[in-house]
Amino acid sequence: MPSVCLLHFRTWADQCVAFEAASATTHLIEQPAGLLLEWASSGPLSLQQLSDKLREVVTVERHDETFPYVVDTVRNFVSLELLEIKEATE
């Protein structure tokens, strides 16, 4: 799911700022959503791969909640036109 635009990131503690160069738009994104956007923008990853990466760095009590969170977050980024899904993977 590569980004359709050039994004620049600044992250700290519990927040991330993404600057979209093409539109000069800045988005304040809370973590761990900022991590997901940064990973997805760096190269094509499946939803499952994003979920697995998130589980490695974020402490969650229930691992079964991670994948639905990733799906919802990616859906939000697509609606904001920060991500574009180029091709579906199985």
PENORQUI-V446936 format. One record per residue. N is the residue number from 1. D_CENTER is the distance of its C-alpha to the mean C-alpha in Angstrom with 1 decimal. Layout:
BEGIN
n-><N & N>
d_center-><D_CENTER & D_CENTER>
END
This chain:
BEGIN
n-><1 & 2 & 3 & 4 & 5 & 6 & 7 & 8 & 9 & 10 & 11 & 12 & 13 & 14 & 15 & 16 & 17 & 18 & 19 & 20 & 21 & 22 & 23 & 24 & 25 & 26 & 27 & 28 & 29 & 30 & 31 & 32 & 33 & 34 & 35 & 36 & 37 & 38 & 39 & 40 & 41 & 42 & 43 & 44 & 45 & 46 & 47 & 48 & 49 & 50 & 51 & 52 & 53 & 54 & 55 & 56 & 57 & 58 & 59 & 60 & 61 & 62 & 63 & 64 & 65 & 66 & 67 & 68 & 69 & 70 & 71 & 72 & 73 & 74 & 75 & 76 & 77 & 78 & 79 & 80 & 81 & 82 & 83 & 84 & 85 & 86 & 87 & 88 & 89 & 90>
d_center-><9.4 & 10.2 & 9.8 & 13.1 & 13.7 & 14.1 & 11.6 & 13.0 & 11.5 & 13.6 & 12.8 & 15.4 & 16.2 & 14.3 & 12.6 & 10.7 & 12.0 & 10.6 & 13.7 & 13.9 & 17.2 & 18.5 & 18.8 & 19.1 & 16.6 & 15.0 & 12.3 & 12.6 & 9.6 & 10.6 & 9.6 & 8.2 & 5.4 & 5.7 & 5.7 & 2.7 & 2.3 & 5.6 & 6.2 & 5.4 & 7.4 & 10.0 & 11.2 & 11.4 & 10.2 & 11.2 & 9.8 & 12.5 & 11.6 & 8.0 & 10.2 & 12.8 & 11.1 & 9.9 & 13.6 & 14.9 & 13.8 & 13.8 & 17.1 & 17.2 & 20.5 & 19.8 & 17.8 & 18.2 & 16.0 & 12.8 & 12.4 & 13.1 & 10.6 & 7.8 & 9.7 & 10.2 & 6.8 & 6.0 & 9.6 & 9.3 & 7.1 & 9.8 & 12.5 & 11.7 & 11.9 & 9.0 & 8.2 & 11.2 & 11.9 & 14.9 & 16.5 & 16.5 & 17.0 & 19.0>
END
